[in-house]
Amino acid sequence: MKKNQPLEKVFSVIENQRGEMIDFQSRLTAIQALAPENGGKGELARARFIQDWLKAKHFPEVEYINAPDPRAEEGIRPNLVLHIEGSSHSKTVWVMAHLDTVPPGDLKLWESDPYKVVVKDGKIIGRGVEDNQQGILCPLFALRALHECKMKPSTDVGIILVADEETGSGFGIDHVLSVRPDLFRNDDLVIVPDAGNPDGSMIEVAEKSILWCRFTVKGKQVHASTPHQGINAHRAAARLVVLLDETLHQTFSARDEMFDPPESTFEPTKHDANVQNVNTIPGEEVFYLDCRILPRYELGEVERVISEAVLKIESELKVKVELSKPNVSPAAPPTSPDSQVVKVLARAIKDVKGLDAKVVGIGGGTVAALFRRKGIPAAVWSTLDDMAHAPNEYCLIENLVSDAKVFASVFAGE
Ligand SMILES: [Zn+2]
């Protein structure tokens, strides 16, 4: 491959931005950005910080496409769009990342303050540094380096930073797509840097369907010494979890090697607190199930198996089970491995990292599906160790540098 002289210069500018990348990450992490459902705020403060940062670096003025939400700061869930003009306006290369983060989880599992970045062994550690601040940082630093080298992107570039990704996207990209359907065209390219693998060779084009279930098991609360007078909701919930676990895995056991992991997953996750003391039999138990289902299965089939398990436990243990589904997202049609967004990304990955990209499907939950449903090809790509939502979340500084280079290469075109 012949060396691309102007891009080599852009790459060396990016190499020299490690200190600024760490600073940018530290400042973002210090601004907690929890959705109201996750007990917090800060998306707006974060959006304004980025707006100011862009202004200081002489980027064009950003556009806000806010979703009203009375629970949020100033009643606003911010969605930020940065438009950069390219040599051609025939299409736009979009990069979308999300402003919100999840809460730190159990603080005892953190070795440092989640909101104060620690830099150690080439890593930046703190809540949000990977999910999804790396995705915000890399395309912005790529554009900045291109600008510094007086290079225009080959086509228009749009960076869209959305709210509400972690809690359903209703106030985020969903809102943007519904109030501004004109923003995206069918031959635009959409890259979502919100999942990936450690060497950055994985381009995700397909997702599993998602189903979240909330089970409220109702029994009868009594003193623990007289269980015969009550109905133990905890026991019934435990039986239900085991039954669901066995039945769902047996019924939906197909494997598809394009996906990682190759099978459908059914995981009991959140569990609400019940009684405060050991010697009370709980009369109510609430737990959740997170299902990621291969697209070959209809969600309705899975829902039917779940309802049957519920009926069985209700009749065997004399409890009532209320079932609600906070998230039902059937898989979107996959992006073709031959689409332009995949080709452009694969070429940039080869140029920067020397790797042949492989095209895969994952457990889903990224916003790429919303674009795919509108017929806009979207690829999810990033270089990361998959620390999203984990304690001691980190990103590797080298990955910030390499991913910024990949974006620079994508934006610059051939
Ligand atoms: Zn994310």
Boltz pocket constraint, residues with backbone or C-beta under 6 A from the ligand:
constraints:
  - pocket:
      binder: B
      contacts: [[A, 98], [A, 131], [A, 132], [A, 165], [A, 194], [A, 388]]
      max_distance: 6.0
